[in-house]
Amino acid sequence: MKKASVVLICLIITGPLSIIGAATVEPARTNSDQVFVNGAVYTMNQDMPWAEAVAITDGVVVAVGANSEISEYIGYMTRVNDLKGRMLMPAFHDAHAHPIWSGIDQLKCPVFGMPSIEAIQNEVARCLNSTTTQSTGWVVGAGYNLGLFPAGNANKSLLDAVSSEIPIYLDGEDGHSGWANSKALELAGITADTPNPELGIIEKDPVSGEPTGTLREPAAISLIKQIIPGDDLELFDDGLLFAQNLAHSFGITSIIAASVGEHHLAAYKRLADKGGLNLRMITSIEYGNTGFTVGPGGFEEVFAKRQQHQHPRIDVDSIKIFIDGVLEGQTAALLEPYLNTGSMGELNLNPAELNAAVTRFDKEGIQVHMHAIGDRGVRAGLDAFEMALSVNGPTDNRHHISHLQLISKTDIPRFAELGVIANFQSVWAYPELYITEINLPEVGPERVNRMYPIGSIHESGGMIVGGSDWAVSTMNPLVAIETAIRREDPENVITGVLNAAERMDLDEMLRAYTINAAYLMHQETTTGSIQVGKAADLIVLEQNLFDIPVDAIGDVRVLRTMIDGVTVYQIN
């Protein structure tokens, strides 16, 4: 990794930056470790939105202002970073991602972003000869695009064409679907006679009754996953490092890890104890009966031992509740039925159970992080927060709901009223294949045209934060920000707009990924803006986002990422 170029001589700054010999300048009044000058510094501080320069000492911002003001902090040993007009801003916060499990997925047989079924088959064929397959006897991968298949129902025959002898299993890109070949189904004992498990679906051929190869939700997926050889601790560590490096390349220094178990907590702590965790982490322990990371009945043990994983960079006082599933597969809970079946989906916890759980955790000072896709799921979550508020009174737990694909119009004002933070994955807010090919036939145009109501929540006074749900979608905040502003395909491949009335502006979306998300993470006194006394969690962008076309925002590169004043990522 290349270091920033530095100037280790005294400087006098009078208007434009100039460099003169050290012998002509008296020592500075306060010598900072490093300064950034000649920049477009976007502070996220409403009292001073823009500045030219920043001074940093011991990883903390000590001055923000004009070049002439920051010159007083430059001494003989000060590292001077000339921004040359580039944009400096607070580092990004990702309020919903899956760093370890998605990092592990990238190290197995990843098929993320594959544009066709043939491309997926070719990659799986390549993985047949991988060292992982040789050692485990399985091909295990993740990231297939459900939009490539009718109703998101991938057939086992397509994987059988790659191999009918080696078991193959792939997680769907949505994280709620799985695709297995005939050998994997056979080893798991899944046949035409296998009933759907509670809260899960084994897709079956409507004529023969045979399993198609697609499984919905962890309850069904676990029938196969429980016989796949488990991941060792080294793979957990490697997956975390992959995710951390990727996050830094996108300017991210704080993440909420959505749905973690014991092995994830231990991996974060191992890296932190080595001094290698360069992320501020909130770890949301999975609660309930969904089984993504914590098996049924395992929550209380993990939750009780969580403090042994606490660290200055790890906050363990958060839980994750999956309220419902997803629209594909019709596992999201709706207020009105799906069009082609009459089903309304299911809540993973009944309202009484959910209300009791949220009230309990709210009283214990635990932040509740919910997954809700359907409008009935969102309402159930808001109702639970309202119950907790009525029982416990106001707290400072800063609860939030993620995804929010469908929200009843009557529930939109409740986010502001209840102080519940809206955690959107705005990179989904355009007419992509999941919406047009899978969701549209299931819920109809009226509901599609009010999906992801980011602007409505904002206009009603609710706080918006941004998350990626990586690796369901890209971790790059700038792509998500562009999509929220345009409501169009950031790649400009798919035409059309998804509800232009819900568009956001650039400043508000930058806030969603900086100061708003810092507030959600209880970090607003530490990070999220460039102000005196805050940590120097900063990024340098190659262009000023306010000076370029909106459709170019997602292409802007992060040139440098810092946490506590230490550079953890840099390119020229």
N, C-alpha and C positions, 0 to 999 in steps of 0.2 A: 504494500500500500504506500503510495507516494505521500510525502508530507507537504503541507502548504509551504509555499515559498515564504521566507521570513526576512525581515530587515532588522538586524541587531545593532542599530545605531540610533542616536537621538534624532527626533524630528521636530520641526516647527511647522505648524499648519496655520496658514493665513488664507482663508478661502480655500482654493484648490490645494490639495496635498502637495508638499514639496519636501525633499530630503536634502539635508546639508550635513556637514561634518560634525562628529560628536563633540569636538573640542569647542565649538562655538555656542553650545547650549548648556545651560545649567541643568542639573538633575531635576526631573519632574517632581511636582508637589506630591503626587501619589503615583507610584509606578505600578501599572497593571501588568498581568502576565501576558495578555494579548489584547489587541483592539482590532475592530473591523472599521474601515473608513471608506469614504467615497461610494456608499451604497444607497440602494432604495430599501430602507429598513422599514418593514411593515410590522408594527409592534403588537397589534391587537389590544393596545391600550387606548381606550377611547379618549382619554385626556391628551394624548399625543400620538395620533395614528401613524405618522411617518417621521423618520429621522434619517440622518446621514451616517451615523457612526455609533459604535457600542464598545464599551470597555469591560473587560472581564478579569477578575482576580479570584484565584482559588476556585474556579468553576462557577462563580456567581457574577451576575451582571452588576457592575458598580456605577455605570454611567451610560446614559442614552441621550443623544442629542446631535448637534451639528459637529462637523469636523473640527471647528475651532474649539469647541468645548472639550472634545475628547482628546485634543492635543495635550492637555494638562496631565493626562494619565499615561503618557508615553515616556518611558525612560530607556536607559541604555540596554536593558535586557528584555524590553517589551517586544513581543512578536506582533508585527504590524501586517494585517491582511488587507490588501487593497482589493475591494470588491469590484472596482472598475464599473460601477453603475449597476451591478447585478443585485437581485433581490435577496435580502436576508429576512427571515421570519422565524417565528417559533416552530420547533419541530412538531410533526403531526402526532396525533393520538388516534389509534384504531380502537374503537369502542366495542368491537365484536369480531374476534378472529379465533382460529383454532391452530395456534402455532405448532404444537408438537405433533398432533395427529396428522395435520396436513404436511408438515415437514417430513414425517415418516413416509407418507404417501408418495412424496416426490422422489424418495430413494428406492422405491419398489418398482412398480410398472405403471408410471403415470400416463394417462391418456387425456389429460386436460387440454381443451382447445382443439382436439382432433376434429377436422371439418367434415368427416364422412365416416360411414361404417367401415369402409375398406381401410381407411387410415388407422382406425382402432384395431382392426384385425391384424394389420401389418405390424403394429407396435406390440400387440400381444404375442404374435409369432416370434418377434425378436426376443421377447422376455422368456420364451421357452428355454432359452439357452443361458439365462442369467445365472450368476452364482447363487442368488436367493432361491431360484427355482431348483437348482441342483441340490441345495442343502435342505430345502423344506419339502420338495415334491409338489409344490403348488405354484401357480401363477396368481399373484394377488396384486391388484392395481386399483386405481381410482380415477374418477374425473370424466366418465363418459357423459356425453350430452344427451339428455333424455329427449330433447327436441328432434333428434334424428329418427325417432321411432314413433309409430302411430300410438297416440295416447301415452307416450313415454314408456311403452311396454316392449323392452328389448327381449328378443327371443333367444333361447339357448342354442338353437341350431346355428346361429351366426358364430358363436364361440366354439361349438362342436366342429365347425369347418376348420378351425385353427388346430384344435386337438380334442379328440374324444377320449384320450387315454390319461392325460394329465388334468387334474381338477383346476378350473379357472374360475376366479371370482373377482368382479370389479365393483367398487362403490360408484354410485352415480354422482354426478357433479353437484346435485342438490343436497347430498348428505343424508337423504331419507330413502334412497332406493338402492337396490343391489341387483346384479346381473350375474347369473351362474350358468356354467355349461352343464351338460347332462351328467358328467362324472362327478362334479361337485354336489349336485342334487342327490345323486345316488349315494355318495358317501355320507351325506347328511340325513339320509332316509326320508327325503321329501318326495312324496308320490301324489297321485290323484286322490288318495284317501286321507292325506294329511290335512287336518282342519286349520283354518286361520287361527293363529294365536291371538290372545287378547291384545288389542291395539296394534295388530300387524296384519298384513295381507300377503298371501301367496297367490300371485296372479296365475289363473288357469285358463286353458283353452276352452272357449264356450261350447265347443262340440265334443271334444274328447275328454275334457276334464283334467288333462295332464298339465302339470306345472309348466308355465311358459319359460321360466328362467328368471323372471323379474320378481323381486321381493320388496315389500314396502315396510318401512319403519323398522327400528332396531329389534322389535319383538320377533319379526319374521327373519330379518337378516341374521340375527344371532343363531338361528338354527344351523347356519353354515359357519359363521365366524367362530363358534365355539369348538369346531373341529379343525380350524386352521392353526398351524403352529404359531405360538405367541411370539411377540417381539421382545428381544432382549433389551437390557438396560442401555447397552451401547447404542442401539438404534434409537431409543428415546433421546439420548444425548445428541446424537448426530442430527436427528430431526429438528431438535430445538435450535441447534447452531445454524442449520439451513434456514430456518424461519427467521432467526435474528439477523442474519446477513441480508436476507431479502428485505426485511423491514427497514434496515438502515439504508439500503439502496433507494428506498422510497421516502426517506426522511422521517421515519416513524421511530419514536423513542419510548412511547407508552402504549400498552396494549391491555385490553380486557380479554383474557382467555376464557372463552365461553364453553362451559361444560368440561370440567377436569375431574380426574380421579387421583387415587393415591400415587400411581406411577408418574403422572404429570407433575404433581406437586413436588415429588422427590427429585425429578429431573431439574426443575427450576432451582430448587435449593442447592443441588450439587453444583450447578454452574455458578450460582451466586457465591457459594462458599469458596470457589476457586478464584473469585474476582472476575469472572468472565461474563456475568449477566449484565449486558449493557442495554437493558430495557427496564422500564418501570412497569411492573406487572400487577394486574388485579386478577386473581384466580377464582373463577366462579365454579364452585363444586356442584356437580349435578345432583339434583334432588328429584325424587319421584320414582316412577316405575318404567321409565323409558329405556334405560340401559345403554345409553351411548357410551358412557365412560365408567359409570358406577353401577354395578349389578343391583338387582332388587334386594333390598334389605341391607345394602352395604353403606348407605349414606351416613348413618349415625356414627359408625366407627371412623370413617374418613373425616367427618366434620369434627368429631371430638378431638382428633389428633392434629387438626390443621395447624395449630400454633407452632408445632415443631418445625414447620416449613416457613414460618414468618421470617422476613429479612427486610432491611431497609428498602430494598427494591421489589419486595413481594408483599402484597396485601392479600391475606387469605380470608378476609371477612366478607365474602360474597358467595351467594348460591345462584344456581341456574335452574329454572323450571321450564320444561317444555310444556306449554299450555295445550298445543295441538300439533298437527303435522304440517303437511304442505298440500297445495291444490292438486298437483300431479299425484295421482293415486287416490285423490279425494279423502285425504286424512286430515285436512284442515277443517276446523269447526266453523260452520256458516250459520247465519241467521235465517237465510232462505236456502232451499235445497239446490244441490247440483242439478243441472238441467237434464242430463241423460240418465240419471239413476234415481233421483228423488232423495238420495242420501243427504244428510246435513253434516257429515263428518262427526268426529268424536273429540271430546275434551279428555285429555290424559288423566286429569284429576276431576272428580265431580266438584261442583261449586263449594260444598261444605268443607271438603278436604282442602281445597285450594285456599279458601278464606282462613281456615285454621292455621295452615302452614305459613301463609304470608303474615298473619297477625303475630304468630310465634316469632318468626325471624325478625320482623320489624321491632318487636319489643326487645330482642336480644342485641339490637344494634347492627344487624347484618343487612347488607345491601342485597335486594332481590332483583335478579336479572331474568327477564322472561323472554321466551320465544313465543310469538303469536303471529300467525299468518292470516287466518280467517277472521271475519268481523265478530263472530261469536266468541272466538278465542280472545280477541282483544277486549271485548266487553267483559268477559270473565276475569281477565287480568285486572282491568280497571276496577271492577266490583270488589275484588280482593284487596286492592290497595285502599279503596274507600272504607272497607270494613276495618282494616288495620288502623286507619286514621281515626275512625270513630271510637275504637277501643283504646288505642295507645296515645292518642293525641299526636300533635306534630312531632316529627323526628328529623334528624339530619342524615337519613340513610340514603337518600337520592336514588330511589328505585327507578328502573327503566324497563321498557318493552322494546324488543328488537324485531325487525323485519316489517311488520305492519303493512302487509300487502293490501288488505281490505280493512277499512274502518267505517263503521256506520257514521253518517253525518252527525247524528245526535251525540256520538261519543267523542268527536273531535275536540270540543271545548273542555272536556274532562281532564285532558292532560295538564293544561294550565291550572285548572281548578284544584286538582289533586297533587300538583307538583311532581307528576310522573314525567320522566324525560323520554322523548321519542327518539329511538335509536334506529335510524334508517340505513339500509344498504342501497344507496341511491344509484349505484351502477346498474341496478336491475330496472330502473325507471325509464325504460324505452320499449318499443314494440318488438322485443326479441322473440325467439322461437318458442320459449316456454309459454309466453303469454299468447301469441297468435295461433300456435299450433296445438297447444295442450289446454291452456286455461280458457281461451275464448269459447270452445265448444262446451266446456264444463260449466261456466258461470254466465256466459252471454256478454254482449257488448256494454250494457249499462254498468255492470260491475267492473269490467275491464277498464272502462273509461274513468273510473275513480280509484284506480290502484295507486298505491304509494303517495298518499296526499301530503307531501312534505310542505308545500306552500300553505295549505289550509291549517295544518298544525301550527306553523310559524305565525300566520296571520291571527290565529286565535290566542296567541300569547304563550304557546308551549315552547319548551326548549328543544332544539334539534341538535343531535350529535350524529357523527358518522362512523360507520364501521364497514369492514370489508366482507366478513364471513369467509375469509380466505380459508381454504382454497376453493370454496364454492364459486368465488369470483376473484378478480385481481385484487391484490393488496394495495395497489397504487391509489392513494387518495386523490391525486389530480385527475385521474380518469373518472372517478366517482363524482368529483366536484363538477367537472365538465358536463357529465350526464344530468346531474341535478339542475344545472342551469339551462340546458338545451332540451332535456327530455327526448333526446334523439340518440341514435347509435353513435357512440364515440369513434367507432371505426369507419363510419360513413358507408357501411355496406348495406344495412337494412334501412329502407326508407320509412318515413312516417314519424309522427310525434305521439307520445303517450301523454295525453291531457296537458296541453300547454298551460292551462290555468294554474298548474301546480309548480311551475318553474320557480327557481330560487335565484338570488343574485350572488355574485362572486364573494362579496364580503361576508354574507351570512353563511355561505358554505365553508369558507375558510375558518370562520368562528366555530362551526360545527366540528371541525377536525383539530381545533387548537383550544381556545379558552373554554368553550362549552364542554368539550369532552374532558378537559382538565377538571372542570367543576364536577362533572359526573364521577370522576375518579378520586375526588377529594384531594386534588393536586393543584387547585387554583392559586394557592399561595406559593407554590413551588414552580409550576410550569404553566404553559399555555399562552403566555404573553412575554414580551421583552420589556421588563421593568426592573428597576433597581431592587436588589435583594432576591431576585428569582434565579433559579438555576439556569445556567447557560446551555439549555437544550435548544439548539438552533440549527437551521438548515440554510444553505445557500442554493438558490435556483438560478439556472442559466439565463432566464428571462424574467422580466417584471410581468406578472400575470395580468396586471391591469393595462398593459400596453400592447397586448396581442389579441388576435381574434379569439372568440370563445372556443371555437372548434380546434384551436391549437393548444389549449390548456393541458389536455391529457398527454401531449407529446413533450412537454417541458421536462428536462432532466434535473434531478437533484444532484448538485455537484459536491456537496459536503454535508455531512450529518454529525452533530456534536451532542453529547450528553454530559452534563456537568463540566462543560468546557473542554472535554476530551473528544478529539476527532475519531469517530468509529467507522466512517466511510468517506471516501474522497475520490473523485476523478478529476482530470484536468479539464 
